[in-house]
Amino acid sequence: MLAVGSLTSALPAGAGEAQQPAAADGATTVHPAQWPAPRWPLARDAAVERRIADLVRRMTLEEKVGQVIQADIASVTPDDVRRYHLGSVLNGGNSGPGGDDLAPAPKWLALADAFYAASTDRRDGGVGIPLIWGTDAVHGHSNIVGATLFPHNVGLGAANDPALVERIGRATAAEIRVTGQEWTFAPTVAVPQDARWGRAYEGYSSDPALVARYTGAMVRGLQGPAGGGALLKGPYVLASTKHFLADGGTFEGRDQGDARIGEDTLRDVHGRPYGPAIENGVATVMTSFSSWNGLKIAANRGLVTDVLKGRMNFDGFVVTDWNAHGQLPGCTNASCPVAINAGVDMYMAPDSWKPLYHSLLAQAKDGTVPIARLDDAVTRILRTKMRLGLFEAGKPSSRLLAGRWDLLGAPAHRALAREAVGKSLVLLKNQGVLPVKAGARVLVAGDGADDVARQSGGWTLTWQGTGLTRANFPGATSIYDGLREAVTRGGGTATLSADGRFTTKPDVAIVVFGETPYAEFQGDLKTLQLRADQRGPVETMRRLKAQGVPVVAVMLTGRPLFAGPELNLADAFVVAWLPGSEGAGVADRLIAPPGGQAGGKRAPGFTGRLSMPWPATARADGPVLFPLGYGLTGREAARRWTPVSEDPGVADGDEGGVFLSDGAPAAGWSLRVEGATGESTRITTLPAVAAGGRVRVTAVDARVQEGARRFDLAGGGVQQVALAAKSPLDLTRQSNGDVMLVATIRFDTRPAADAVLLAQCGRGCAETVPLAPAAAATGKFVTLGVPLKCLGPDLSAVEVPFALRASGRMSFTLARVALGTVADRVLACPPAR
């Protein structure tokens, strides 16, 4: 029997009672009296409360329902905002003005004006409540080209400097105000306990005490001092702590997973940062996709209403994550009374806002959602907007700092970011090679050395931080840029060679390597190690060492990962995390200043300390190599290095979303050719003939020798090339958003007229996507993307995530199939029937 405490206490009789899932261990009861009771710092003003009450009294039911719904700018127009009285919009990770997520800053401000004007338009009646615009400014105003990009939170945690974080919050707020937004979905106050989690880098530390110290500082930086008056009169924005609660404690580090923990751990570890947030008056709290012991957080009235709003005195409003309401028991994206009845005040319904509006309106009319609960949600939203000063602020372009383009990437902000980079670096090994002497001949190698997008990570201009070029980062410095400038200033030379090959032997080589960008569940790992395609620099280091060149390894990563071979090979090993746009901050610690000790100058030591333990193996439950808080200064006497184990302790598993790589199926997958009469041939050796001789398969070169498979289809009957899983995949969470099935493919002939892409499922996968739009892309490899949501309404049991079917003659070459967000060509979903 499920013990849900007060979960259903505010629901109408019978509502939601049959919708609650069984918890993993039956422990979802909460005991509010055992939670801390922080003091909310903002007293309610009687005059303001009367003003809010008057607005609520005059609002129609339609206006109230619109106020609790937030739509994504890619799926809503200003006219929609006016007609449906929407209370908020957001820009998702891949959304931008006019469909361009790389739009210049003035277009963002112009769109903010348009939405504001629509929300306050009273020509059709209504009270005209201005909306607020939320954005994921999680490491600077990171959706805007030219903005300052600060280190991701895991690096800031290593700096152990709350005052630095507060200054970063203040700078970020100022840059947000330039383009007219009022609300950032930050700070993330997760306390990651398993680095396999794809959002681990969004958390400051695995230590709840450190996260708690940072939380209050960042809220003050973004919002200013609590009680300081209307935020929009100063250079501030609304903050949002996220994701309530225990998103960093899910089983096996699975994003949107289940935290199978007791209430004491829930409270003392994952709940601890919310005390300082509330004491500093954080305006909003975002609920997590995840669950606690089997029950989704946004459905847990005991946590959202009784603990957060009741015991913990939170007086702002609660918003869900992206379509998270659709994952609640008994809910869909289009209908979910459970969320608001549990205490959620605003639905983040990016592309589902319109059907959700209509269903919520009907539920308010028939009593499924009590009017008192709806009024309470609207009141909380209006109170926050009053605190913001929104009703008096005027259109976004008329406000303080709006249109101050010089503040985007301002020199003072970049200097602050550079300072943060230097303070975040953690030195794990130094055999006397650091700091590099002024005047040295320095070779800079590794595939991450001259790549600003790589060093910035996810949530950078695009959702996953992928598909970007150097042109998208005006004013930024790569790690190589900074090294070259510092070395040259000291009279030395710096040469870039990605593979580490040289003609003149260098005095030292600096090799930059590590993770490539990712966000959320696409970053989830099976084991704590770099993917196979990220390990190439090991051979570069090995070759350099064999040539007698000292090596400094600089690792770009969003989390601690097994690095035994790299640690043993390198003479010095530096963790740079994800430093952002100011890569020159790395050189500030690696390169000695001109003149060195003789000139009275001394290179600053390393002050960063690990914000999470560093593993000795790739096993999540394995031993620790370097504990939380470890880090060298660089001034210690060189000690003999005791080699660490180079055994990861695990077998290479699947890469979590890569189905075919370099022409070969991933472990647990099979590449098959199927014919019209049901015959199926598994392709294991090449060349091969299948489908009664109508399909020929050969190996051809692509990225590597024989790194692709060519399929020649003779026609004359249905033929299908498919990637099959050993057991069905649940791709439900991946289909919620912009995730695509991405194939690296070359059409050697035009696709047959009836050629389609499809997925095959146990049920619900019925859609096919015609390949005709890709016909122009013949003779060269392209990345062809198909949104997962095109492939069917139910992706909970996908047996074949990729299949190409045709009955006509055609030839194509396939190199890679994976989940992703960036493609050269994107095929549109078929029209709705």
Secondary structure, DSSP 4 states (H G I P E B T S, - for coil): --B-TTTTTTSPTTTTTT-PPPPSSSB----GGGS--PPP--PPPHHHHHHHHHHHHHS-HHHHHHHTEEEETTS--HHHHHHHT-SEEEE-TT--GGG-TT--HHHHHHHHHHHHHHHT--TTSS--PPPEEEE--SSSSTTSTT---PPPHHHHHHHT-HHHHHHHHHHHHHHHHHTT--EE---B----S-TTSTTGGGSS-S-HHHHHHHHHHHHHHHH-STTSS-GGGTT--B-EEEEETTGGG-GGG-TT-EE---HHHIIIIISTTHHHHHHTT--EEEEPS-EETTEEGGG-HIIIIIIIIIIT---SEEE--TTGGGGSTT-BTTB-HHHHHHT--BEE-TTTHHHHHHHHHHHHHHTSS-HHHHHHHHHHHHHHHHHHTHHHH-SGGGSTTTT-GGGTT-HHHHHHHHHHHHHH-EEEEESS--SBPTT-EEEEESTTTT-HHHHH-SSSSSSSS-S--GGGSTT-B-HHHHHHHHHHHTT-EEEE-TT---SS--SEEEEEEEPPP--GGGG--SSSS--GGG-THHHHHHHHHHTT--EEEEEE-SS----HHHHHH-SEEEEEE---SBTHHHHHHHBPPTTGGGGT--PPPP----SSPEESSS-TTS-EEE-TT--B-S-SPP----PPP---SS-----SSEEEETTEEPTTEEEEEE-TTS-EEE--SSSEEETTTTEEEEEE-SSSTT-EEEEEE--SS-EEEEEEESS-B--TTTTTTT-EEEEEEEESSPPPTT-EEEEEESSS---EEESGGGTT-BSSEEEEEEEGGGG-S--SSEEEEEEEEESS-EEEEEEEEEEES--SEEPPPPPP-
